[in-house]
């Protein structure tokens, strides 16, 4: 075999070996392998009893369910349709799309007879994608 052909074959073999080495280095870790995983949502402790009065629940509307720094918030409006003052105890469960409770929040809002007031509940947790807000209970506190 002539020297020129032999050199070309050796050069070709060397280039293939270099290309293989570079490809394997890209698959063996590097900086991407040392990244820590993203935090994952965990289930939250759910109250054993959530008071709920269907008549008062009809007065409460949830208007928003959105991400906030470090967690999630639900907010809405209370329209007290009764002839007396109520201290509305509102409980919201924050869940994953599979109904796993990942956060819980509650607030008490006093509302005079015939009046309206806004409410907001914020809970700190690692959010799921998507996170849902469930109006779980409304009662007079």
DSSP file (Angstrom, degrees, kcal/mol; ACC not computed):
  #  RESIDUE AA STRUCTURE BP1 BP2  ACC     N-H-->O    O-->H-N    N-H-->O    O-->H-N    TCO  KAPPA ALPHA  PHI   PSI    X-CA   Y-CA   Z-CA
    1    1 A X              0   0    0      0, 0.0     5,-0.0     0, 0.0     0, 0.0   0.000 360.0 360.0 360.0 133.0    0.0    0.0    0.0
    2    2 A X     >  -     0   0    0      1,-0.1     4,-2.0     4,-0.0     3,-0.3  -0.267 360.0-117.6 -64.2 151.1    1.5    3.4   -0.9
    3    3 A X  H  > S+     0   0    0      1,-0.2     4,-2.4     2,-0.2     5,-0.2   0.837 111.7  57.0 -58.3 -37.1    2.6    5.7    1.9
    4    4 A X  H  > S+     0   0    0      2,-0.2     4,-1.9     1,-0.2    -1,-0.2   0.891 108.1  45.9 -63.9 -41.7    0.0    8.4    1.0
    5    5 A X  H  > S+     0   0    0     -3,-0.3     4,-2.3     2,-0.2    -1,-0.2   0.908 112.1  51.7 -68.7 -41.9   -3.0    6.0    1.3
    6    6 A X  H  X S+     0   0    0     -4,-2.0     4,-2.3     1,-0.2    -2,-0.2   0.921 109.8  49.3 -60.6 -44.6   -1.6    4.6    4.6
    7    7 A X  H  X S+     0   0    0     -4,-2.4     4,-2.7     1,-0.2    -1,-0.2   0.897 109.9  51.3 -62.4 -40.2   -1.3    8.1    6.0
    8    8 A X  H  X S+     0   0    0     -4,-1.9     4,-2.6     2,-0.2    -1,-0.2   0.901 110.5  48.9 -64.2 -41.2   -4.9    9.0    5.0
    9    9 A X  H  X S+     0   0    0     -4,-2.3     4,-2.5     2,-0.2    -2,-0.2   0.915 113.0  47.0 -65.1 -42.0   -6.2    5.9    6.6
   10   10 A X  H  X S+     0   0    0     -4,-2.3     4,-2.3     2,-0.2    -2,-0.2   0.914 113.1  48.7 -64.4 -43.3   -4.3    6.7    9.9
   11   11 A X  H  X S+     0   0    0     -4,-2.7     4,-2.2     2,-0.2    -2,-0.2   0.921 112.1  49.0 -62.9 -43.5   -5.5   10.3    9.8
   12   12 A X  H  X S+     0   0    0     -4,-2.6     4,-2.1     1,-0.2    -2,-0.2   0.905 111.3  49.6 -62.2 -43.3   -9.1    9.2    9.2
   13   13 A X  H  X S+     0   0    0     -4,-2.5     4,-2.1     1,-0.2    -1,-0.2   0.895 110.4  50.9 -63.9 -39.4   -8.9    6.7   12.1
   14   14 A X  H  X S+     0   0    0     -4,-2.3     4,-2.2     2,-0.2    -2,-0.2   0.896 109.5  49.7 -65.3 -40.9   -7.5    9.3   14.4
   15   15 A X  H  X S+     0   0    0     -4,-2.2     4,-2.5     2,-0.2    -1,-0.2   0.889 109.9  51.0 -65.6 -39.4  -10.3   11.8   13.5
   16   16 A X  H  X S+     0   0    0     -4,-2.1     4,-2.4     2,-0.2    -2,-0.2   0.920 110.2  49.9 -63.2 -43.1  -12.9    9.1   14.2
   17   17 A X  H  X S+     0   0    0     -4,-2.1     4,-2.2     2,-0.2    -2,-0.2   0.901 111.7  48.2 -62.6 -41.7  -11.4    8.4   17.6
   18   18 A X  H  X S+     0   0    0     -4,-2.2     4,-2.4     2,-0.2    -2,-0.2   0.922 111.4  50.0 -65.1 -44.1  -11.3   12.1   18.5
   19   19 A X  H  X S+     0   0    0     -4,-2.5     4,-2.2     1,-0.2    -2,-0.2   0.904 111.3  49.3 -61.7 -41.6  -15.0   12.5   17.4
   20   20 A X  H  X S+     0   0    0     -4,-2.4     4,-2.4     2,-0.2    -1,-0.2   0.909 110.1  50.6 -63.2 -43.2  -16.0    9.5   19.5
   21   21 A X  H  X S+     0   0    0     -4,-2.2     4,-2.1     1,-0.2    -2,-0.2   0.911 110.8  48.8 -62.2 -43.4  -14.1   10.8   22.6
   22   22 A X  H  X S+     0   0    0     -4,-2.4     4,-1.6     1,-0.2    -1,-0.2   0.913 111.4  50.0 -63.3 -42.8  -15.8   14.2   22.3
   23   23 A X  H  X S+     0   0    0     -4,-2.2     4,-0.7     1,-0.2    -2,-0.2   0.906 110.9  48.9 -63.2 -41.7  -19.2   12.6   21.9
   24   24 A X  H >X S+     0   0    0     -4,-2.4     3,-0.8     1,-0.2     4,-0.5   0.862 106.1  56.1 -68.2 -35.6  -18.7   10.4   25.0
   25   25 A X  H >< S+     0   0    0     -4,-2.1     3,-1.0     1,-0.3    -1,-0.2   0.887 103.1  56.5 -62.8 -37.6  -17.5   13.3   27.1
   26   26 A X  H 3< S+     0   0    0     -4,-1.6     3,-0.3     1,-0.2    -1,-0.3   0.731 110.0  45.8 -65.0 -21.7  -20.8   15.1   26.3
   27   27 A X  H << S+     0   0    0     -3,-0.8    -1,-0.2    -4,-0.7    -2,-0.2   0.446  95.4  76.3-100.0  -1.8  -22.7   12.1   27.7
   28   28 A X  S << S-     0   0    0     -3,-1.0     2,-0.7    -4,-0.5    -1,-0.2   0.127 105.9 -92.0-104.8  23.6  -20.8   11.5   30.9
   29   29 A X    >   +     0   0    0     -3,-0.3     3,-0.5    -4,-0.0     4,-0.2  -0.872  53.7 164.1 118.4-107.0  -22.0   14.2   33.2
   30   30 A X  G >> S-     0   0    0     -2,-0.7     3,-1.0     1,-0.2     4,-0.6  -0.367  73.7 -27.3  74.4-162.6  -20.2   17.5   33.3
   31   31 A X  G >4 S+     0   0    0      1,-0.3     3,-1.1     2,-0.2     4,-0.5   0.826 135.1  60.2 -57.0 -36.8  -21.9   20.6   34.9
   32   32 A X  G X4 S+     0   0    0     -3,-0.5     3,-1.0     1,-0.3    -1,-0.3   0.845  99.6  57.1 -62.9 -32.5  -25.5   19.4   34.1
   33   33 A X  G <4 S+     0   0    0     -3,-1.0    -1,-0.3    -4,-0.2    -2,-0.2   0.707 102.8  54.6 -72.7 -18.4  -25.0   16.3   36.2
   34   34 A X  G << S+     0   0    0     -3,-1.1    -1,-0.2    -4,-0.6    -2,-0.2   0.507  80.9 113.0 -94.5  -3.8  -24.1   18.3   39.3
   35   35 A X    <   -     0   0    0     -3,-1.0     2,-0.2    -4,-0.5    -3,-0.0  -0.407  69.3-122.9 -66.6 142.2  -27.3   20.4   39.2
   36   36 A X        -     0   0    0      1,-0.1     3,-0.1    -2,-0.1    -1,-0.1  -0.607  32.8-102.4 -83.1 148.5  -29.7   19.8   42.1
   37   37 A X        -     0   0    0     -2,-0.2    -1,-0.1     1,-0.1     3,-0.1  -0.268  40.4 -95.7 -68.0 156.3  -33.2   18.8   41.2
   38   38 A X        -     0   0    0      1,-0.1    -1,-0.1     0, 0.0     2,-0.0  -0.393  50.4 -93.7 -66.3 148.0  -36.0   21.4   41.3
   39   39 A X        -     0   0    0     -3,-0.1     2,-0.4    -2,-0.1    -1,-0.1  -0.354  42.9-144.9 -61.1 144.4  -38.1   21.3   44.6
   40   40 A X        -     0   0    0     -3,-0.1    86,-0.2     1,-0.0    88,-0.1  -0.881  19.9-101.7-113.6 146.7  -41.1   19.1   44.3
   41   41 A X        -     0   0    0     -2,-0.4     2,-0.3    86,-0.2    86,-0.1  -0.322  36.9-161.6 -62.3 144.9  -44.5   19.6   45.9
   42   42 A X        -     0   0    0     84,-0.3    84,-0.1    60,-0.2     2,-0.1  -0.901  27.4 -93.8-124.0 157.6  -45.2   17.6   49.0
   43   43 A X        -     0   0    0     -2,-0.3    59,-0.3     1,-0.1     2,-0.2  -0.393  38.8-139.4 -72.1 149.0  -48.5   16.9   50.7
   44   44 A X        -     0   0    0     57,-2.9     2,-0.4    59,-0.1    57,-0.2  -0.675  26.6 -93.4-104.9 159.3  -49.6   19.2   53.5
   45   45 A X        -     0   0    0     -2,-0.2     2,-0.4    57,-0.1    -1,-0.0  -0.608  42.4-148.7 -71.4 124.2  -51.3   18.3   56.8
   46   46 A X        -     0   0    0     -2,-0.4    58,-0.0     1,-0.1    47,-0.0  -0.812  21.5-107.6 -97.9 133.5  -55.1   18.6   56.2
   47   47 A X        -     0   0    0     -2,-0.4     3,-0.1     1,-0.2    -1,-0.1  -0.294  21.8-132.5 -56.7 142.3  -57.3   19.7   59.1
   48   48 A X  S    S+     0   0    0      1,-0.2     2,-0.4    -3,-0.0    -1,-0.2   0.744  92.9  27.0 -70.4 -21.9  -59.3   16.7   60.4
   49   49 A X        -     0   0    0      2,-0.0     2,-0.6     0, 0.0    -1,-0.2  -0.978  63.0-170.5-144.2 128.0  -62.5   18.9   60.3
   50   50 A X        -     0   0    0     -2,-0.4    88,-0.1    -3,-0.1    41,-0.0  -0.951  27.4-131.0-118.5 111.1  -63.3   21.9   58.2
   51   51 A X        +     0   0    0     -2,-0.6     2,-0.3    86,-0.1    40,-0.2  -0.327  31.0 178.2 -62.9 138.7  -66.4   23.7   59.3
   52   52 A X        -     0   0    0     85,-0.2     2,-0.5    38,-0.1    87,-0.2  -0.958  19.5-173.3-148.4 126.1  -68.9   24.4   56.5
   53   53 A X     >  -     0   0    0     85,-3.7     4,-2.8    -2,-0.3     3,-0.5  -0.958  15.5-153.9-116.9 109.2  -72.3   26.1   56.5
   54   54 A X  H  > S+     0   0    0     -2,-0.5     4,-1.4     1,-0.2    -1,-0.1   0.830  94.1  55.2 -54.9 -35.1  -73.9   25.8   53.0
   55   55 A X  H  4 S+     0   0    0      1,-0.2     4,-0.3     2,-0.2    -1,-0.2   0.919 114.2  39.2 -65.5 -42.8  -76.1   28.9   53.7
   56   56 A X  H >4 S+     0   0    0     -3,-0.5     3,-1.8    82,-0.2     4,-0.4   0.844 107.9  63.6 -74.2 -33.5  -73.0   31.1   54.5
   57   57 A X  H >< S+     0   0    0     -4,-2.8     3,-1.6    81,-0.3    -1,-0.2   0.855  93.2  63.4 -58.7 -34.3  -70.9   29.4   51.7
   58   58 A X  T 3< S+     0   0    0     -4,-1.4    -1,-0.3     1,-0.3    -2,-0.2   0.725  97.5  57.8 -63.1 -20.6  -73.4   30.8   49.2
   59   59 A X  T <  S+     0   0    0     -3,-1.8    20,-2.4    -4,-0.3     2,-0.4   0.601  95.0  80.0 -82.6 -12.2  -72.2   34.3   50.3
   60   60 A X  E <   -A   78   0A   0     -3,-1.6     2,-0.4    -4,-0.4    18,-0.2  -0.832  55.1-176.4-108.7 131.9  -68.6   33.7   49.4
   61   61 A X  E     -A   77   0A   0     16,-2.5    16,-1.7    -2,-0.4     2,-0.6  -0.971  18.7-143.7-122.8 138.7  -67.0   33.8   45.9
   62   62 A X  E     +A   76   0A   0     -2,-0.4    14,-0.3    14,-0.2     3,-0.1  -0.911  22.4 172.2 -99.9 123.3  -63.4   33.0   45.0
   63   63 A X  E     +     0   0A   0     12,-2.5     2,-0.3    -2,-0.6    13,-0.2   0.653  59.6  28.0-105.8 -21.1  -62.3   35.3   42.3
   64   64 A X  E     +A   75   0A   0     11,-2.2    11,-2.0     2,-0.0     2,-0.3  -0.995  42.7 179.1-146.4 152.6  -58.6   34.5   42.0
   65   65 A X  E     +A   74   0A   0     -2,-0.3     2,-0.3     9,-0.2     9,-0.2  -0.849  35.1 148.4-148.6 104.1  -56.1   31.7   42.5
   66   66 A X  E     -A   73   0A   0      7,-2.5     7,-2.6    -2,-0.3     2,-0.1  -0.960  48.1 -93.7-147.6 156.8  -52.6   32.6   41.7
   67   67 A X  E     -A   72   0A   0     -2,-0.3     2,-0.3     5,-0.2     5,-0.3  -0.429  38.7-179.4 -68.0 141.7  -48.9   32.2   42.4
   68   68 A X  E >   -A   71   0A   0      3,-1.7     3,-2.4    55,-0.2     2,-0.1  -0.889  47.6 -65.8-132.6 166.0  -47.3   34.5   44.9
   69   69 A X  T 3  S+     0   0    0     -2,-0.3     3,-0.1     1,-0.3     0, 0.0  -0.337 122.8   2.4 -57.3 120.6  -43.7   34.6   46.0
   70   70 A X  T 3  S-     0   0    0      1,-0.2    55,-1.1    -2,-0.1     2,-0.3   0.545 136.9 -12.6  82.0   8.2  -43.0   31.5   48.0
   71   71 A X  E <  S-AB  68 124A   0     -3,-2.4    -3,-1.7    53,-0.3     2,-0.3  -0.861  84.7 -60.5 171.6-134.1  -46.4   29.9   47.5
   72   72 A X  E     -AB  67 123A   0     51,-2.4    51,-2.6    -2,-0.3     2,-0.3  -0.958  29.5-153.4-148.8 158.4  -50.0   30.6   46.3
   73   73 A X  E     -AB  66 122A   0     -7,-2.6    -7,-2.5    -2,-0.3     2,-0.4  -0.996   2.2-163.2-140.7 146.2  -52.9   32.9   47.2
   74   74 A X  E     +AB  65 121A   0     47,-2.6    47,-3.1    -2,-0.3     2,-0.3  -0.957  17.8 174.7-122.3 145.8  -56.7   32.7   46.8
   75   75 A X  E     +AB  64 120A   0    -11,-2.0   -12,-2.5    -2,-0.4   -11,-2.2  -0.979   8.1 137.2-149.0 159.0  -58.9   35.7   47.1
   76   76 A X  E     -AB  62 119A   0     43,-2.2    43,-2.1    -2,-0.3     2,-0.4  -0.892  41.0 -79.4-172.4-156.7  -62.5   36.7   46.6
   77   77 A X  E     -AB  61 118A   0    -16,-1.7   -16,-2.5    -2,-0.3     2,-0.5  -0.983  20.6-150.2-137.4 142.0  -65.5   38.6   47.9
   78   78 A X  E     -AB  60 117A   0     39,-3.4    39,-2.1    -2,-0.4     2,-0.5  -0.941   7.2-170.8-110.3 132.0  -68.1   38.0   50.6
   79   79 A X  E     - B   0 116A   0    -20,-2.4     2,-0.9    -2,-0.5    37,-0.2  -0.915  16.6-148.2-121.8 101.8  -71.6   39.4   50.3
   80   80 A X        +     0   0    0     35,-2.5    34,-0.9    -2,-0.5   -24,-0.1  -0.581  20.8 176.1 -74.2 105.6  -73.4   39.0   53.6
   81   81 A X        +     0   0    0     -2,-0.9    -1,-0.2    32,-0.1     2,-0.1   0.438  48.8  94.0 -91.0  -0.9  -77.1   38.5   52.5
   82   82 A X  S    S-     0   0    0      2,-0.2    32,-0.8    30,-0.1     4,-0.1  -0.317  83.6-117.0 -87.7 173.6  -78.4   37.9   56.0
   83   83 A X  S    S+     0   0    0     30,-0.2     2,-0.3    -2,-0.1    30,-0.2   0.240  92.2  60.0 -92.2  12.7  -79.9   40.3   58.4
   84   84 A X  S    S-     0   0    0     28,-0.1    30,-0.2    27,-0.0    -2,-0.2  -0.946  88.8 -95.2-139.3 160.8  -77.1   39.8   60.9
   85   85 A X        -     0   0    0     -2,-0.3     2,-0.3    28,-0.1    27,-0.2  -0.449  39.5-168.6 -72.2 144.3  -73.3   40.2   61.2
   86   86 A X  E     -C  111   0B   0     25,-2.3    25,-2.9    -2,-0.1     2,-0.9  -0.991  25.3-141.9-133.9 145.2  -71.1   37.1   60.6
   87   87 A X  E     -C  110   0B   0     -2,-0.3    54,-3.4    23,-0.2     2,-0.5  -0.871  32.0-148.6 -99.2  95.7  -67.5   36.3   61.2
   88   88 A X  E     -CD 109 140B   0     21,-2.4    21,-2.4    -2,-0.9     2,-0.7  -0.535   8.8-160.1 -73.4 117.8  -66.9   34.3   58.0
   89   89 A X  E     -CD 108 139B   0     50,-3.7    50,-1.6    -2,-0.5     2,-0.5  -0.893  15.2-169.9 -97.5 111.0  -64.2   31.6   58.6
   90   90 A X  E     -CD 107 138B   0     17,-2.8    17,-2.0    -2,-0.7     2,-0.4  -0.887   6.6-169.2-109.0 130.2  -63.0   30.7   55.1
   91   91 A X  E     -CD 106 137B   0     46,-2.6    45,-1.9    -2,-0.5    46,-1.6  -0.975   2.0-171.7-121.2 132.0  -60.7   27.7   54.5
   92   92 A X  E     -CD 105 135B   0     13,-2.9    13,-2.3    -2,-0.4     2,-0.5  -0.976  10.2-154.1-122.9 135.0  -59.0   27.0   51.2
   93   93 A X  E     -CD 104 134B   0     41,-2.5    41,-2.9    -2,-0.4     2,-0.5  -0.919  10.1-148.5-103.4 133.4  -57.1   23.9   50.2
   94   94 A X  E     +CD 103 133B   0      9,-3.2     8,-2.9    -2,-0.5     9,-1.5  -0.905  29.2 178.2-100.8 124.8  -54.3   24.3   47.6
   95   95 A X  E     -CD 101 132B   0     37,-2.6    37,-2.9    -2,-0.5     6,-0.2  -0.812  31.1-115.7-128.9 163.3  -54.0   21.1   45.5
   96   96 A X    >   -     0   0    0      4,-2.0     3,-2.0    -2,-0.3    35,-0.1  -0.362  50.5 -93.7 -81.3 174.2  -52.2   19.5   42.6
   97   97 A X  T 3  S+     0   0    0     33,-0.5    34,-0.1     1,-0.3    -1,-0.1   0.729 129.6  57.1 -63.7 -19.8  -54.2   18.5   39.5
   98   98 A X  T 3  S-     0   0    0      2,-0.1    -1,-0.3     0, 0.0     3,-0.1   0.222 122.6-106.5 -95.3  14.0  -54.5   15.0   41.1
   99   99 A X    <   +     0   0    0     -3,-2.0     2,-0.5     1,-0.3    -2,-0.1   0.674  67.2 151.2  71.3  21.1  -56.2   16.5   44.2
  100  100 A X        -     0   0    0      1,-0.0    -4,-2.0   -57,-0.0     2,-0.5  -0.744  49.3-124.9 -79.7 125.7  -53.1   16.1   46.5
  101  101 A X  E     +C   95   0B   0     -2,-0.5   -57,-2.9    -6,-0.2    -6,-0.3  -0.610  39.5 165.8 -75.3 120.0  -53.3   18.8   49.1
  102  102 A X  E     +     0   0B   0     -8,-2.9     2,-0.3    -2,-0.5   -60,-0.2   0.454  64.6  15.3-113.0  -6.5  -50.0   20.7   49.0
  103  103 A X  E     -C   94   0B   0     -9,-1.5    -9,-3.2   -59,-0.1     2,-0.3  -0.971  58.3-160.1-164.1 152.9  -51.1   23.8   51.1
  104  104 A X  E     +C   93   0B   0     -2,-0.3     2,-0.3   -11,-0.2   -11,-0.2  -0.992  13.8 171.9-137.2 143.0  -53.8   24.9   53.4
  105  105 A X  E     -C   92   0B   0    -13,-2.3   -13,-2.9    -2,-0.3     2,-0.3  -0.994   5.2-178.5-150.0 154.5  -55.0   28.4   54.4
  106  106 A X  E     -C   91   0B   0     -2,-0.3     2,-0.3   -15,-0.2   -15,-0.2  -0.988   1.3-178.3-150.0 155.8  -57.7   30.1   56.4
  107  107 A X  E     -C   90   0B   0    -17,-2.0   -17,-2.8    -2,-0.3     2,-0.5  -0.980  19.7-137.9-149.8 157.1  -58.9   33.5   57.3
  108  108 A X  E     -C   89   0B   0     -2,-0.3     2,-0.5   -19,-0.2   -19,-0.2  -0.987  20.7-176.0-120.3 127.7  -61.7   35.1   59.4
  109  109 A X  E     -C   88   0B   0    -21,-2.4   -21,-2.4    -2,-0.5     2,-0.3  -0.971  17.8-142.4-127.7 116.3  -63.5   38.2   58.0
  110  110 A X  E     -C   87   0B   0     -2,-0.5     2,-0.4   -23,-0.3   -23,-0.2  -0.625  22.5-176.7 -77.1 133.3  -66.2   40.0   59.9
  111  111 A X  E     -C   86   0B   0    -25,-2.9   -25,-2.3    -2,-0.3     3,-0.1  -0.983  19.4-133.6-135.7 123.5  -69.0   41.3   57.7
  112  112 A X    >   -     0   0    0     -2,-0.4     3,-2.1   -27,-0.2   -32,-0.2  -0.254  47.3 -73.7 -67.6 159.6  -71.9   43.4   58.9
  113  113 A X  T 3  S+     0   0    0      1,-0.3   -30,-0.2   -30,-0.2    -1,-0.2  -0.305 119.7   5.2 -55.2 130.7  -75.5   42.5   57.7
  114  114 A X  T 3  S+     0   0    0    -34,-0.9    -1,-0.3   -32,-0.8     2,-0.1   0.431 107.2 119.2  75.3  -1.5  -76.0   43.4   54.1
  115  115 A X    <   -     0   0    0     -3,-2.1   -35,-2.5   -36,-0.0     2,-0.3  -0.401  52.5-139.9 -94.1 170.7  -72.3   44.5   53.6
  116  116 A X  E     +B   79   0A   0    -37,-0.2     2,-0.3    -2,-0.1   -37,-0.2  -0.971  19.5 175.2-129.2 146.2  -69.6   43.2   51.3
  117  117 A X  E     -B   78   0A   0    -39,-2.1   -39,-3.4    -2,-0.3     2,-0.2  -0.994  26.7-121.0-147.8 150.9  -65.9   42.6   52.0
  118  118 A X  E     -B   77   0A   0     -2,-0.3     2,-0.3   -41,-0.2   -41,-0.3  -0.570  26.4-163.5 -85.3 155.0  -62.9   41.2   50.2
  119  119 A X  E     -B   76   0A   0    -43,-2.1   -43,-2.2    -2,-0.2     2,-0.3  -0.960   6.9-172.9-135.8 156.7  -60.9   38.2   51.6
  120  120 A X  E     -B   75   0A   0     -2,-0.3     2,-0.4   -45,-0.2   -45,-0.2  -0.979   5.1-168.1-151.5 136.3  -57.5   36.8   50.8
  121  121 A X  E     -B   74   0A   0    -47,-3.1   -47,-2.6    -2,-0.3     2,-0.4  -0.996   7.2-170.6-127.3 130.7  -55.6   33.7   51.9
  122  122 A X  E     -B   73   0A   0     -2,-0.4     2,-0.4   -49,-0.2   -49,-0.2  -0.960   2.6-175.5-121.9 139.1  -51.9   33.1   51.3
  123  123 A X  E     -B   72   0A   0    -51,-2.6   -51,-2.4    -2,-0.4     2,-0.6  -0.999  19.6-135.8-136.4 137.6  -50.1   29.9   51.9
  124  124 A X  E     +B   71   0A   0     -2,-0.4   -53,-0.3   -53,-0.2     2,-0.3  -0.822  50.1 115.1 -96.4 122.0  -46.3   29.2   51.6
  125  125 A X  S    S-     0   0    0    -55,-1.1     2,-0.7    -2,-0.6   -22,-0.1  -0.966  72.0 -80.7-168.9 168.0  -45.4   25.9   49.8
  126  126 A X        -     0   0    0     -2,-0.3   -84,-0.3   -24,-0.2     2,-0.1  -0.756  57.3-131.6 -81.7 116.8  -43.7   24.5   46.7
  127  127 A X        -     0   0    0     -2,-0.7   -86,-0.2   -86,-0.1     2,-0.2  -0.341  10.1-137.6 -75.2 149.2  -46.4   24.8   44.1
  128  128 A X        -     0   0    0    -33,-0.1     2,-0.5   -88,-0.1     3,-0.2  -0.490  36.6 -88.2 -91.0 169.7  -47.4   22.1   41.7
  129  129 A X  S    S+     0   0    0      1,-0.4     2,-0.1    -2,-0.2   -33,-0.1  -0.918 119.9  17.9-123.1 105.5  -48.1   22.7   38.0
  130  130 A X  S    S-     0   0    0     -2,-0.5   -33,-0.5   -35,-0.1     2,-0.4   0.595  85.9-164.8 -86.7 163.6  -50.9   23.4   37.9
  131  131 A X        -     0   0    0     -3,-0.2     2,-0.3   -35,-0.1   -35,-0.2  -0.926  10.0-159.7-105.3 135.8  -51.9   24.4   41.4
  132  132 A X  E     -D   95   0B   0    -37,-2.9   -37,-2.6    -2,-0.4     2,-0.5  -0.854   9.6-139.4-115.7 151.0  -55.7   24.6   42.1
  133  133 A X  E     -D   94   0B   0     -2,-0.3     2,-0.5   -39,-0.2   -39,-0.2  -0.945  15.2-165.8-112.1 128.6  -57.5   26.4   44.9
  134  134 A X  E     -D   93   0B   0    -41,-2.9   -41,-2.5    -2,-0.5     2,-1.2  -0.959  19.4-139.7-118.7 117.8  -60.5   24.6   46.5
  135  135 A X  E     +D   92   0B   0     -2,-0.5   -43,-0.2   -43,-0.2     3,-0.1  -0.647  33.6 172.5 -73.5 101.1  -62.9   26.6   48.6
  136  136 A X  E     +     0   0B   0    -45,-1.9     2,-0.3    -2,-1.2    -1,-0.2   0.776  50.4   4.6 -91.3 -29.3  -63.3   23.9   51.3
  137  137 A X  E     -D   91   0B   0    -46,-1.6   -46,-2.6    -3,-0.1     2,-0.4  -0.980  43.7-175.0-161.4 144.9  -65.3   25.5   54.0
  138  138 A X  E     +D   90   0B   0     -2,-0.3   -85,-3.7   -48,-0.2   -81,-0.3  -0.982  26.8 150.2-138.2 126.5  -67.2   28.6   55.1
  139  139 A X  E     -D   89   0B   0    -50,-1.6   -50,-3.7    -2,-0.4     2,-0.6  -0.961  50.8 -96.1-149.2 164.5  -68.6   29.0   58.6
  140  140 A X  E      D   88   0B   0     -2,-0.3   -52,-0.2   -52,-0.2   -88,-0.0  -0.780 360.0 360.0 -86.0 123.0  -69.5   31.6   61.2
  141  141 A X              0   0    0    -54,-3.4    -1,-0.1    -2,-0.6   -53,-0.1   0.440 360.0 360.0 -92.6 360.0  -66.6   31.7   63.6
